[in-house]
Amino acid sequence: MGFRTAEHGSFKRLQSRHRIGTRKAFYLEGLVLKRSMDISLAALLLIAALPVLGIAAIVIKVDSEGPVFFRQARMGQRFRRFKLLKLRTMRIYGDGPAYTLGEDARITRAGRWLRWPKLDELPQLWNVLRGEMSLVGPRPVIPELTMEFKQAYEQLLKVRPGLTDPATLKYCREDEFLALVSDPLQYFKTVLTPDKLRISQAYLECATAWSDVGVMMGTALALFPSRWRPRFRQARLSVPGEAPTLLFSESVHSSEAQPGH
């Protein structure tokens, strides 16, 4: 009897190890698949975007003094800093916060044109190829903001930050409605950022390769003018101390309605 009990316990341990090994294998396979998708799609998109980047570079140089590209320190996976690459959309001379909140006098005429369809974000495909970012993942933010919300980012930065995710989709036109609130910085810190972190975390908990494809397709649709893309339900902004009267188009459901910028 004792022999069978010991044998049974050994069998259970083997089963447990097998399940753990299987989960690890699936996890590693998922990482390999995701990275393969990142490299292949980012390379194709970057090649396709070269003519647009060339035209944008000329417009930027003609419009204002300064370099074509803008580099800024962002926090990456496991809190490793990297230089995020963007097309420059702001004047190089001018004081202000490290991030834009609504209307900003530093934005150039060419910058407004580039920001609307998010063309200034195209150089980040190079960050994806370098392994600093992924196509889909929580948006990388400046180190100061990461430290301010460190507890949340300790979870989010277990993965590579990305070009887009459901939080990015929900707040695709963030600058527009930040310009409408009385205190953009307070709203950004107390409402937008916590909501983005919550949505990004919920998505990471159930993300798959297919859901990533869906997010990328949703991002592509969100870049078209509203009259050319499918209508999404309207979400109401809640401004602390003010009546929730501002509306914006939401391209994904909130994390309460659907698990998982």
C-alpha positions as a Markdown table, in Angstrom:
| # | Residue | x | y | z |
|---|---|---|---|---|
| 1 | Met | 0.0 | 0.0 | 0.0 |
| 2 | Gly | 2.8 | 2.4 | 0.9 |
| 3 | Phe | 4.6 | 1.6 | -2.3 |
| 4 | Arg | 1.5 | 2.4 | -4.4 |
| 5 | Thr | 1.1 | 5.7 | -2.4 |
| 6 | Ala | 4.6 | 6.8 | -3.1 |
| 7 | Glu | 4.2 | 5.7 | -6.8 |
| 8 | His | 1.0 | 7.7 | -7.0 |
| 9 | Gly | 2.7 | 10.8 | -5.5 |
| 10 | Ser | 5.5 | 10.5 | -8.0 |
| 11 | Phe | 3.1 | 10.2 | -10.9 |
| 12 | Lys | 1.2 | 13.4 | -9.7 |
| 13 | Arg | 4.5 | 15.3 | -9.6 |
| 14 | Leu | 5.4 | 14.2 | -13.1 |
| 15 | Gln | 1.9 | 15.3 | -14.3 |
| 16 | Ser | 2.4 | 18.7 | -12.6 |
| 17 | Arg | 5.8 | 19.2 | -14.2 |
| 18 | His | 4.4 | 18.2 | -17.5 |
| 19 | Arg | 1.7 | 20.8 | -17.3 |
| 20 | Ile | 4.1 | 23.5 | -16.2 |
| 21 | Gly | 6.5 | 22.5 | -19.1 |
| 22 | Thr | 3.6 | 22.6 | -21.6 |
| 23 | Arg | 2.5 | 26.1 | -20.4 |
| 24 | Lys | 6.1 | 27.4 | -20.7 |
| 25 | Ala | 6.4 | 25.9 | -24.2 |
| 26 | Phe | 3.2 | 27.6 | -25.3 |
| 27 | Tyr | 4.3 | 30.9 | -23.7 |
| 28 | Leu | 7.7 | 30.7 | -25.6 |
| 29 | Glu | 6.0 | 29.8 | -28.8 |
| 30 | Gly | 3.7 | 32.8 | -28.4 |
| 31 | Leu | 6.7 | 35.1 | -27.8 |
| 32 | Val | 8.4 | 33.7 | -30.9 |
| 33 | Leu | 5.3 | 34.1 | -33.0 |
| 34 | Lys | 4.7 | 37.7 | -31.8 |
| 35 | Arg | 8.3 | 38.7 | -32.4 |
| 36 | Ser | 8.2 | 37.1 | -35.9 |
| 37 | Met | 5.0 | 39.1 | -36.7 |
| 38 | Asp | 6.6 | 42.3 | -35.4 |
| 39 | Ile | 9.8 | 41.9 | -37.5 |
| 40 | Ser | 8.0 | 40.9 | -40.8 |
| 41 | Leu | 5.1 | 43.5 | -40.6 |
| 42 | Ala | 7.3 | 46.3 | -39.3 |
| 43 | Ala | 9.8 | 45.7 | -42.2 |
| 44 | Leu | 7.1 | 45.7 | -44.8 |
| 45 | Leu | 5.3 | 48.8 | -43.4 |
| 46 | Leu | 8.6 | 50.7 | -43.1 |
| 47 | Ile | 9.5 | 50.0 | -46.7 |
| 48 | Ala | 6.0 | 51.0 | -47.8 |
| 49 | Ala | 6.2 | 54.2 | -45.7 |
| 50 | Leu | 9.6 | 55.3 | -47.2 |
| 51 | Pro | 8.0 | 57.6 | -49.8 |
| 52 | Val | 5.7 | 59.2 | -47.2 |
| 53 | Leu | 8.7 | 59.7 | -44.9 |
| 54 | Gly | 10.7 | 61.3 | -47.7 |
| 55 | Ile | 7.9 | 63.8 | -48.4 |
| 56 | Ala | 7.4 | 64.5 | -44.7 |
| 57 | Ala | 11.1 | 65.1 | -44.3 |
| 58 | Ile | 11.1 | 67.8 | -47.0 |
| 59 | Val | 8.0 | 69.4 | -45.5 |
| 60 | Ile | 9.5 | 69.5 | -42.0 |
| 61 | Lys | 12.8 | 71.1 | -43.2 |
| 62 | Val | 10.9 | 73.7 | -45.3 |
| 63 | Asp | 8.5 | 74.6 | -42.5 |
| 64 | Ser | 10.8 | 75.1 | -39.6 |
| 65 | Glu | 14.4 | 75.0 | -38.4 |
| 66 | Gly | 15.7 | 71.8 | -36.9 |
| 67 | Pro | 16.2 | 68.1 | -37.5 |
| 68 | Val | 13.7 | 65.9 | -39.3 |
| 69 | Phe | 13.6 | 63.3 | -36.5 |
| 70 | Phe | 12.8 | 63.8 | -32.8 |
| 71 | Arg | 14.3 | 61.4 | -30.2 |
| 72 | Gln | 13.1 | 61.2 | -26.6 |
| 73 | Ala | 13.9 | 58.8 | -23.8 |
| 74 | Arg | 11.1 | 56.4 | -23.0 |
| 75 | Met | 10.8 | 53.5 | -20.6 |
| 76 | Gly | 10.9 | 50.1 | -22.2 |
| 77 | Gln | 10.6 | 46.5 | -21.2 |
| 78 | Arg | 11.8 | 45.7 | -17.7 |
| 79 | Phe | 12.4 | 49.5 | -17.1 |
| 80 | Arg | 15.2 | 49.7 | -19.7 |
| 81 | Arg | 15.3 | 53.1 | -21.3 |
| 82 | Phe | 15.5 | 53.6 | -25.0 |
| 83 | Lys | 15.3 | 56.5 | -27.5 |
| 84 | Leu | 11.8 | 56.6 | -29.2 |
| 85 | Leu | 11.9 | 57.9 | -32.7 |
| 86 | Lys | 9.3 | 60.3 | -34.2 |
| 87 | Leu | 9.1 | 62.8 | -37.0 |
| 88 | Arg | 9.6 | 66.2 | -35.4 |
| 89 | Thr | 6.3 | 68.1 | -35.1 |
| 90 | Met | 7.4 | 70.9 | -32.7 |
| 91 | Arg | 9.7 | 73.9 | -32.8 |
| 92 | Ile | 13.1 | 73.2 | -31.3 |
| 93 | Tyr | 13.1 | 76.5 | -29.4 |
| 94 | Gly | 10.4 | 76.7 | -26.8 |
| 95 | Asp | 9.9 | 75.7 | -23.2 |
| 96 | Gly | 7.1 | 73.4 | -22.1 |
| 97 | Pro | 6.2 | 70.0 | -20.6 |
| 98 | Ala | 7.8 | 66.8 | -21.9 |
| 99 | Tyr | 4.4 | 65.8 | -23.3 |
| 100 | Thr | 1.7 | 67.7 | -25.1 |
| 101 | Leu | -1.7 | 68.3 | -23.5 |
| 102 | Gly | -4.2 | 69.6 | -26.0 |
| 103 | Glu | -3.3 | 72.7 | -28.0 |
| 104 | Asp | 0.4 | 73.5 | -27.8 |
| 105 | Ala | 1.9 | 76.6 | -29.3 |
| 106 | Arg | 5.2 | 74.7 | -30.0 |
| 107 | Ile | 3.5 | 72.5 | -32.7 |
| 108 | Thr | 4.5 | 73.6 | -36.2 |
| 109 | Arg | 2.2 | 73.9 | -39.2 |
| 110 | Ala | 3.7 | 70.7 | -40.7 |
| 111 | Gly | 3.4 | 69.1 | -37.3 |
| 112 | Arg | -0.4 | 69.6 | -37.2 |
| 113 | Trp | -0.6 | 68.0 | -40.7 |
| 114 | Leu | 1.6 | 65.0 | -39.6 |
| 115 | Arg | -0.1 | 64.5 | -36.2 |
| 116 | Trp | -3.7 | 64.1 | -37.5 |
| 117 | Pro | -3.1 | 60.9 | -39.4 |
| 118 | Lys | -0.3 | 59.9 | -36.9 |
| 119 | Leu | 2.3 | 60.0 | -39.6 |
| 120 | Asp | 4.8 | 61.3 | -37.0 |
| 121 | Glu | 4.7 | 57.9 | -35.4 |
| 122 | Leu | 5.9 | 55.9 | -38.5 |
| 123 | Pro | 9.6 | 56.0 | -37.5 |
| 124 | Gln | 8.8 | 53.9 | -34.5 |
| 125 | Leu | 8.7 | 51.0 | -36.9 |
| 126 | Trp | 12.5 | 51.2 | -36.6 |
| 127 | Asn | 12.2 | 50.9 | -32.8 |
| 128 | Val | 10.1 | 47.7 | -33.4 |
| 129 | Leu | 12.8 | 46.3 | -35.7 |
| 130 | Arg | 15.4 | 47.0 | -33.1 |
| 131 | Gly | 13.5 | 45.0 | -30.5 |
| 132 | Glu | 12.7 | 48.0 | -28.3 |
| 133 | Met | 9.0 | 48.0 | -29.1 |
| 134 | Ser | 6.3 | 45.7 | -30.4 |
| 135 | Leu | 3.5 | 46.5 | -32.9 |
| 136 | Val | 0.9 | 45.9 | -30.2 |
| 137 | Gly | 1.6 | 46.7 | -26.5 |
| 138 | Pro | 1.1 | 49.5 | -23.9 |
| 139 | Arg | 2.4 | 52.8 | -25.2 |
| 140 | Pro | 5.9 | 53.8 | -24.0 |
| 141 | Val | 5.9 | 56.9 | -21.8 |
| 142 | Ile | 8.6 | 59.2 | -20.4 |
| 143 | Pro | 10.5 | 57.8 | -17.4 |
| 144 | Glu | 9.0 | 60.4 | -15.1 |
| 145 | Leu | 5.5 | 59.3 | -15.8 |
| 146 | Thr | 6.5 | 55.7 | -15.4 |
| 147 | Met | 7.9 | 56.4 | -11.9 |
| 148 | Glu | 4.7 | 58.3 | -11.0 |
| 149 | Phe | 2.6 | 55.2 | -11.8 |
| 150 | Lys | 5.3 | 52.7 | -11.0 |
| 151 | Gln | 3.1 | 50.0 | -9.5 |
| 152 | Ala | 1.0 | 49.7 | -12.7 |
| 153 | Tyr | 4.1 | 49.8 | -15.0 |
| 154 | Glu | 5.8 | 47.0 | -13.0 |
| 155 | Gln | 3.2 | 44.8 | -14.6 |
| 156 | Leu | 2.9 | 46.5 | -18.0 |
| 157 | Leu | 6.6 | 46.6 | -18.7 |
| 158 | Lys | 7.0 | 42.9 | -18.4 |
| 159 | Val | 6.4 | 43.1 | -22.1 |
| 160 | Arg | 7.7 | 45.4 | -24.8 |
| 161 | Pro | 5.8 | 48.7 | -25.2 |
| 162 | Gly | 4.0 | 49.0 | -28.5 |
| 163 | Leu | 2.8 | 51.3 | -31.2 |
| 164 | Thr | -0.8 | 50.7 | -30.3 |
| 165 | Asp | -3.2 | 48.8 | -28.0 |
| 166 | Pro | -6.9 | 49.1 | -27.0 |
| 167 | Ala | -6.1 | 52.1 | -24.7 |
| 168 | Thr | -4.4 | 53.9 | -27.6 |
| 169 | Leu | -7.5 | 53.2 | -29.7 |
| 170 | Lys | -9.9 | 54.5 | -27.1 |
| 171 | Tyr | -7.9 | 57.7 | -26.8 |
| 172 | Cys | -6.9 | 58.0 | -30.4 |
| 173 | Arg | -7.7 | 61.8 | -30.5 |
| 174 | Glu | -6.6 | 62.5 | -27.0 |
| 175 | Asp | -5.2 | 66.0 | -27.8 |
| 176 | Glu | -8.6 | 67.2 | -29.1 |
| 177 | Phe | -10.6 | 66.6 | -25.9 |
| 178 | Leu | -7.8 | 67.6 | -23.6 |
| 179 | Ala | -8.0 | 71.0 | -25.2 |
| 180 | Leu | -11.7 | 71.2 | -24.0 |
| 181 | Val | -11.2 | 70.5 | -20.3 |
| 182 | Ser | -10.5 | 73.3 | -17.9 |
| 183 | Asp | -7.3 | 71.6 | -16.4 |
| 184 | Pro | -5.7 | 69.3 | -19.0 |
| 185 | Leu | -2.8 | 68.2 | -16.7 |
| 186 | Gln | -5.1 | 67.2 | -13.9 |
| 187 | Tyr | -7.4 | 65.4 | -16.2 |
| 188 | Phe | -4.4 | 63.6 | -17.8 |
| 189 | Lys | -3.0 | 62.5 | -14.5 |
| 190 | Thr | -6.3 | 61.6 | -12.6 |
| 191 | Val | -8.5 | 60.3 | -15.4 |
| 192 | Leu | -6.8 | 59.5 | -18.7 |
| 193 | Thr | -3.6 | 57.8 | -17.5 |
| 194 | Pro | -5.3 | 55.6 | -14.8 |
| 195 | Asp | -7.9 | 54.5 | -17.4 |
| 196 | Lys | -5.2 | 53.8 | -20.0 |
| 197 | Leu | -3.3 | 51.7 | -17.6 |
| 198 | Arg | -6.4 | 49.7 | -16.6 |
| 199 | Ile | -7.3 | 49.0 | -20.2 |
| 200 | Ser | -3.7 | 48.0 | -21.2 |
| 201 | Gln | -3.4 | 45.7 | -18.2 |
| 202 | Ala | -6.8 | 44.0 | -18.9 |
| 203 | Tyr | -5.8 | 43.5 | -22.6 |
| 204 | Leu | -2.4 | 41.9 | -21.7 |
| 205 | Glu | -4.1 | 39.4 | -19.5 |
| 206 | Cys | -6.0 | 37.9 | -22.5 |
| 207 | Ala | -3.9 | 39.0 | -25.5 |
| 208 | Thr | -3.3 | 36.6 | -28.3 |
| 209 | Ala | -1.8 | 36.8 | -31.8 |
| 210 | Trp | -5.3 | 37.1 | -33.3 |
| 211 | Ser | -6.4 | 39.8 | -30.9 |
| 212 | Asp | -3.2 | 41.7 | -31.8 |
| 213 | Val | -4.2 | 41.5 | -35.4 |
| 214 | Gly | -7.6 | 42.9 | -34.5 |
| 215 | Val | -6.0 | 45.8 | -32.6 |
| 216 | Met | -3.8 | 46.6 | -35.6 |
| 217 | Met | -6.9 | 46.5 | -37.9 |
| 218 | Gly | -8.8 | 48.8 | -35.5 |
| 219 | Thr | -5.9 | 51.2 | -35.5 |
| 220 | Ala | -5.8 | 51.4 | -39.2 |
| 221 | Leu | -9.5 | 52.1 | -39.3 |
| 222 | Ala | -9.2 | 54.8 | -36.6 |
| 223 | Leu | -6.8 | 56.8 | -38.8 |
| 224 | Phe | -9.5 | 57.4 | -41.4 |
| 225 | Pro | -11.8 | 60.3 | -41.1 |
| 226 | Ser | -14.9 | 59.4 | -39.0 |
| 227 | Arg | -17.3 | 59.6 | -42.0 |
| 228 | Trp | -15.2 | 56.9 | -43.8 |
| 229 | Arg | -15.0 | 54.4 | -40.9 |
| 230 | Pro | -17.5 | 52.3 | -39.1 |
| 231 | Arg | -19.4 | 54.0 | -36.3 |
| 232 | Phe | -18.6 | 53.0 | -32.8 |
| 233 | Arg | -20.6 | 53.7 | -29.7 |
| 234 | Gln | -20.1 | 57.0 | -27.9 |
| 235 | Ala | -18.4 | 57.2 | -24.6 |
| 236 | Arg | -18.9 | 60.0 | -22.2 |
| 237 | Leu | -16.0 | 61.8 | -20.5 |
| 238 | Ser | -16.2 | 62.3 | -16.8 |
| 239 | Val | -14.4 | 65.4 | -15.7 |
| 240 | Pro | -13.8 | 65.7 | -11.9 |
| 241 | Gly | -16.0 | 68.4 | -10.6 |
| 242 | Glu | -17.8 | 69.0 | -13.9 |
| 243 | Ala | -20.8 | 67.7 | -15.6 |
| 244 | Pro | -19.9 | 64.8 | -18.0 |
| 245 | Thr | -20.9 | 66.6 | -21.2 |
| 246 | Leu | -17.9 | 65.9 | -23.5 |
| 247 | Leu | -18.2 | 63.0 | -26.0 |
| 248 | Phe | -15.7 | 61.2 | -28.0 |
| 249 | Ser | -15.8 | 58.2 | -30.3 |
| 250 | Glu | -14.6 | 55.0 | -28.7 |
| 251 | Ser | -13.3 | 52.3 | -31.0 |
| 252 | Val | -13.1 | 49.6 | -28.3 |
| 253 | His | -15.3 | 48.8 | -25.3 |
| 254 | Ser | -14.2 | 49.8 | -21.9 |
| 255 | Ser | -12.4 | 47.2 | -19.9 |
| 256 | Glu | -15.5 | 46.5 | -17.8 |
| 257 | Ala | -17.4 | 45.5 | -20.9 |
| 258 | Gln | -14.5 | 43.7 | -22.7 |
| 259 | Pro | -11.5 | 42.2 | -20.8 |
| 260 | Gly | -8.5 | 43.7 | -22.4 |
| 261 | His | -2.5 | 55.0 | -25.3 |
